[in-house]
Amino acid sequence: MQAVVEAAGFSVVRDYVGHGIGRRMHEAPEVPNYGVAGKGGKLKTGMTLAVEPMVTIGEAETFLTEDGWTVLSADGSWAAHFEHTIAIGPNGPEILTRL
């Protein structure tokens, strides 16, 4: 995701990452949207992951507002957050949140 986002002139937020989904909403492993291609964790059958790219038009830095929930870009630029849940099955990945 990082390569596509940055090639388009945007930034990938690094303060927040996707995560595993299991008995609890947020579980290991962390699923970053940035890094060195081929150097991340290995996908295994049975994993269910929330992939959550957060992208800004400006810089990648963010801040959390006083309500403890709202996240804004530090430079005031527009941002977007998307989420899909993906299960890794014996025949490969399946997007569970497909529209």
MDAnalysis code that builds the backbone (N, CA, C; Angstrom):
import MDAnalysis as mda
import numpy as np

u = mda.Universe.empty(297, n_residues=99, atom_resindex=np.repeat(np.arange(99), 3), trajectory=True)
u.add_TopologyAttr("name", ["N", "CA", "C"] * 99)
u.add_TopologyAttr("resid", np.arange(1, 100))
u.add_TopologyAttr("resname", ["MET", "GLN", "ALA", "VAL", "VAL", "GLU", "ALA", "ALA", "GLY", "PHE", "SER", "VAL", "VAL", "ARG", "ASP", "TYR", "VAL", "GLY", "HIS", "GLY", "ILE", "GLY", "ARG", "ARG", "MET", "HIS", "GLU", "ALA", "PRO", "GLU", "VAL", "PRO", "ASN", "TYR", "GLY", "VAL", "ALA", "GLY", "LYS", "GLY", "GLY", "LYS", "LEU", "LYS", "THR", "GLY", "MET", "THR", "LEU", "ALA", "VAL", "GLU", "PRO", "MET", "VAL", "THR", "ILE", "GLY", "GLU", "ALA", "GLU", "THR", "PHE", "LEU", "THR", "GLU", "ASP", "GLY", "TRP", "THR", "VAL", "LEU", "SER", "ALA", "ASP", "GLY", "SER", "TRP", "ALA", "ALA", "HIS", "PHE", "GLU", "HIS", "THR", "ILE", "ALA", "ILE", "GLY", "PRO", "ASN", "GLY", "PRO", "GLU", "ILE", "LEU", "THR", "ARG", "LEU"])
u.atoms.positions = np.array([
    [0.817, -1.192, 0.000],
    [0.000, 0.000, 0.000],
    [0.860, 1.255, 0.000],
    [1.936, 1.217, 0.748],
    [2.800, 2.387, 0.839],
    [3.273, 2.827, -0.536],
    [3.696, 1.904, -1.369],
    [4.217, 2.268, -2.693],
    [3.150, 2.959, -3.543],
    [1.936, 2.450, -3.520],
    [0.849, 3.028, -4.312],
    [0.485, 4.407, -3.780],
    [0.342, 4.515, -2.461],
    [-0.051, 5.784, -1.834],
    [0.997, 6.861, -2.090],
    [2.249, 6.548, -1.834],
    [3.307, 7.553, -1.986],
    [3.559, 7.898, -3.452],
    [3.390, 6.938, -4.361],
    [3.550, 7.235, -5.790],
    [2.489, 8.232, -6.266],
    [1.341, 8.246, -5.583],
    [0.267, 9.182, -5.940],
    [0.442, 10.536, -5.247],
    [1.500, 10.674, -4.435],
    [1.784, 11.947, -3.781],
    [1.160, 12.118, -2.409],
    [0.635, 11.031, -1.836],
    [0.016, 11.091, -0.516],
    [0.937, 10.465, 0.525],
    [0.499, 10.465, 1.785],
    [1.293, 9.892, 2.874],
    [0.512, 8.807, 3.598],
    [1.225, 7.786, 4.080],
    [0.635, 6.712, 4.879],
    [0.850, 7.038, 6.356],
    [-0.242, 7.086, 7.108],
    [-0.155, 7.319, 8.555],
    [0.515, 6.116, 9.197],
    [1.477, 6.372, 10.077],
    [2.211, 5.304, 10.740],
    [1.842, 5.150, 12.219],
    [1.028, 6.071, 12.732],
    [0.642, 6.019, 14.149],
    [-0.363, 4.910, 14.441],
    [-1.055, 4.428, 13.413],
    [-2.091, 3.411, 13.580],
    [-1.898, 2.337, 12.515],
    [-2.223, 1.107, 12.864],
    [-2.046, -0.015, 11.943],
    [-3.287, -0.915, 12.005],
    [-3.392, -1.806, 11.035],
    [-4.417, -2.829, 11.085],
    [-4.032, -3.865, 12.129],
    [-4.835, -4.921, 12.227],
    [-4.632, -5.886, 13.319],
    [-5.347, -7.192, 13.019],
    [-5.015, -8.185, 13.825],
    [-5.722, -9.454, 13.759],
    [-7.105, -9.322, 14.379],
    [-8.007, -10.195, 13.961],
    [-9.366, -10.269, 14.509],
    [-9.550, -11.707, 14.991],
    [-10.026, -11.859, 16.200],
    [-10.257, -13.203, 16.736],
    [-11.347, -13.160, 17.774],
    [-11.052, -13.643, 18.945],
    [-12.025, -13.594, 20.047],
    [-12.213, -12.164, 20.539],
    [-11.188, -11.330, 20.302],
    [-11.281, -9.904, 20.629],
    [-11.160, -9.115, 19.323],
    [-11.622, -7.890, 19.365],
    [-11.606, -7.051, 18.161],
    [-10.186, -6.747, 17.694],
    [-9.286, -6.420, 18.614],
    [-7.917, -6.055, 18.248],
    [-6.962, -7.085, 18.839],
    [-6.356, -7.863, 17.969],
    [-5.408, -8.891, 18.385],
    [-4.154, -8.804, 17.529],
    [-3.127, -9.536, 17.943],
    [-1.931, -9.691, 17.119],
    [-2.330, -10.505, 15.889],
    [-1.643, -10.311, 14.804],
    [-0.483, -9.451, 14.607],
    [-0.898, -8.040, 14.194],
    [0.019, -7.099, 14.374],
    [-0.191, -5.775, 13.800],
    [-0.029, -5.883, 12.283],
    [-0.806, -5.083, 11.554],
    [-0.780, -5.108, 10.090],
    [-0.497, -3.688, 9.599],
    [0.788, -3.322, 9.507],
    [1.114, -1.969, 9.044],
    [0.866, -1.818, 7.546],
    [0.655, -0.594, 7.126],
    [0.441, -0.269, 5.716],
    [1.702, 0.324, 5.102],
    [2.828, 0.075, 5.721],
    [4.108, 0.612, 5.290],
    [5.193, -0.376, 5.680],
    [6.364, -0.201, 5.136],
    [7.490, -1.061, 5.473],
    [8.249, -1.464, 4.233],
    [9.106, -2.446, 4.390],
    [9.923, -2.955, 3.296],
    [9.217, -4.169, 2.694],
    [8.944, -4.116, 1.404],
    [8.242, -5.216, 0.735],
    [8.960, -6.540, 0.971],
    [8.197, -7.570, 1.321],
    [8.754, -8.902, 1.538],
    [9.356, -9.123, 2.901],
    [9.341, -8.113, 3.770],
    [9.981, -8.234, 5.085],
    [8.987, -8.329, 6.239],
    [7.686, -8.324, 5.938],
    [6.681, -8.389, 6.991],
    [6.431, -9.817, 7.444],
    [5.443, -9.965, 8.326],
    [5.074, -11.282, 8.812],
    [4.483, -12.143, 7.702],
    [4.480, -13.431, 7.919],
    [3.949, -14.390, 6.951],
    [2.465, -14.620, 7.214],
    [1.673, -14.626, 6.155],
    [0.254, -14.938, 6.262],
    [0.093, -16.445, 6.385],
    [-0.822, -16.866, 7.290],
    [-1.044, -18.289, 7.516],
    [-2.537, -18.585, 7.432],
    [-2.861, -19.759, 6.937],
    [-4.248, -20.191, 6.885],
    [-4.864, -20.092, 8.276],
    [-6.078, -19.542, 8.331],
    [-6.777, -19.381, 9.605],
    [-6.710, -17.975, 10.168],
    [-5.794, -17.161, 9.668],
    [-5.706, -15.779, 10.142],
    [-6.890, -14.971, 9.632],
    [-7.380, -14.058, 10.447],
    [-8.366, -13.068, 10.024],
    [-7.792, -11.714, 10.396],
    [-7.703, -10.819, 9.427],
    [-7.005, -9.547, 9.600],
    [-7.885, -8.360, 9.219],
    [-7.754, -7.291, 9.968],
    [-8.354, -6.011, 9.599],
    [-7.249, -5.185, 8.948],
    [-7.401, -4.927, 7.665],
    [-6.434, -4.113, 6.923],
    [-7.003, -2.700, 6.902],
    [-6.264, -1.747, 7.474],
    [-6.798, -0.402, 7.707],
    [-5.865, 0.700, 7.223],
    [-5.782, 0.931, 5.927],
    [-4.935, 2.039, 5.485],
    [-5.519, 3.392, 5.896],
    [-4.658, 4.240, 6.407],
    [-4.992, 5.635, 6.710],
    [-4.054, 6.476, 5.865],
    [-4.638, 7.365, 5.084],
    [-3.882, 8.126, 4.097],
    [-4.184, 9.608, 4.269],
    [-3.157, 10.449, 4.135],
    [-3.366, 11.894, 4.182],
    [-2.884, 12.528, 2.878],
    [-3.458, 13.674, 2.588],
    [-3.005, 14.441, 1.427],
    [-1.672, 15.104, 1.749],
    [-1.455, 15.410, 3.028],
    [-0.233, 16.092, 3.455],
    [0.750, 15.145, 4.115],
    [1.238, 15.554, 5.271],
    [2.226, 14.768, 6.010],
    [1.556, 13.615, 6.750],
    [2.329, 12.625, 7.184],
    [1.795, 11.417, 7.825],
    [1.461, 11.601, 9.302],
    [1.968, 12.643, 9.941],
    [1.781, 12.804, 11.385],
    [0.321, 13.099, 11.719],
    [-0.121, 12.590, 12.889],
    [-1.496, 12.788, 13.352],
    [-1.490, 13.264, 14.803],
    [-2.688, 13.668, 15.276],
    [-2.848, 13.921, 16.709],
    [-4.250, 13.496, 17.123],
    [-4.354, 13.112, 18.385],
    [-5.604, 12.668, 18.975],
    [-6.239, 13.850, 19.689],
    [-7.515, 14.128, 19.403],
    [-8.190, 15.265, 20.019],
    [-8.554, 14.959, 21.471],
    [-9.038, 15.973, 22.176],
    [-9.358, 15.842, 23.594],
    [-10.437, 14.811, 23.877],
    [-11.273, 14.488, 22.882],
    [-12.327, 13.498, 23.144],
    [-11.773, 12.079, 23.247],
    [-10.471, 11.902, 22.963],
    [-9.829, 10.599, 23.092],
    [-10.193, 9.612, 21.990],
    [-10.868, 10.079, 20.950],
    [-11.329, 9.209, 19.876],
    [-10.973, 9.742, 18.489],
    [-11.162, 11.039, 18.287],
    [-10.988, 11.640, 16.972],
    [-9.510, 11.852, 16.665],
    [-9.093, 11.366, 15.504],
    [-7.712, 11.525, 15.052],
    [-7.727, 12.458, 13.843],
    [-6.853, 13.457, 13.859],
    [-6.736, 14.410, 12.760],
    [-5.298, 14.433, 12.260],
    [-5.125, 14.860, 11.032],
    [-3.769, 15.039, 10.519],
    [-3.158, 16.248, 11.225],
    [-1.899, 16.135, 11.579],
    [-1.231, 17.202, 12.326],
    [-1.133, 18.490, 11.532],
    [-1.032, 18.380, 10.198],
    [-0.895, 19.588, 9.375],
    [-2.242, 20.111, 8.868],
    [-3.345, 19.500, 9.299],
    [-4.667, 19.947, 8.904],
    [-5.110, 19.494, 7.523],
    [-4.313, 18.636, 6.888],
    [-4.684, 18.163, 5.555],
    [-5.790, 17.113, 5.643],
    [-6.465, 16.901, 4.531],
    [-7.513, 15.898, 4.477],
    [-6.913, 14.508, 4.664],
    [-7.717, 13.640, 5.257],
    [-7.273, 12.268, 5.492],
    [-8.427, 11.314, 5.204],
    [-8.087, 10.070, 4.958],
    [-9.094, 9.035, 4.734],
    [-8.661, 7.766, 5.461],
    [-9.650, 7.032, 5.929],
    [-9.411, 5.766, 6.623],
    [-10.366, 4.735, 6.037],
    [-9.832, 3.615, 5.630],
    [-10.628, 2.526, 5.080],
    [-10.325, 1.274, 5.873],
    [-11.263, 0.341, 5.892],
    [-11.011, -0.917, 6.592],
    [-11.696, -2.052, 5.854],
    [-10.954, -3.135, 5.672],
    [-11.514, -4.381, 5.159],
    [-11.032, -5.520, 6.048],
    [-11.893, -6.504, 6.225],
    [-11.535, -7.696, 6.985],
    [-11.288, -8.820, 5.988],
    [-10.153, -9.480, 6.153],
    [-9.721, -10.508, 5.209],
    [-9.399, -11.785, 5.981],
    [-9.956, -12.899, 5.537],
    [-9.640, -14.205, 6.120],
    [-8.678, -14.925, 5.181],
    [-7.679, -15.554, 5.755],
    [-6.726, -16.330, 4.970],
    [-7.181, -17.787, 5.023],
    [-7.719, -18.264, 3.905],
    [-8.227, -19.634, 3.821],
    [-7.253, -20.543, 3.117],
    [-7.596, -21.822, 2.993],
    [-6.691, -22.782, 2.342],
    [-6.447, -22.478, 0.864],
    [-7.367, -21.713, 0.249],
    [-7.203, -21.350, -1.162],
    [-6.769, -19.907, -1.344],
    [-6.321, -19.263, -0.260],
    [-5.860, -17.894, -0.348],
    [-6.769, -16.940, 0.421],
    [-6.550, -15.637, 0.236],
    [-7.313, -14.635, 0.988],
    [-8.730, -14.475, 0.467],
    [-9.644, -14.182, 1.395],
    [-11.028, -13.870, 1.045],
    [-11.414, -12.581, 1.746],
    [-11.856, -11.589, 0.980],
    [-12.292, -10.323, 1.554],
    [-13.691, -10.521, 2.116],
    [-13.841, -10.366, 3.422],
    [-15.125, -10.602, 4.080],
    [-16.034, -9.381, 4.046],
    [-15.472, -8.202, 3.807],
    [-16.240, -6.960, 3.830],
    [-16.468, -6.400, 2.442],
    [-16.413, -7.217, 1.434],
    [-16.609, -6.785, 0.057],
    [-18.021, -6.232, -0.105],
    [-18.131, -5.105, -0.789],
    [-19.440, -4.494, -1.024],
    [-20.229, -5.257, -2.052],
])
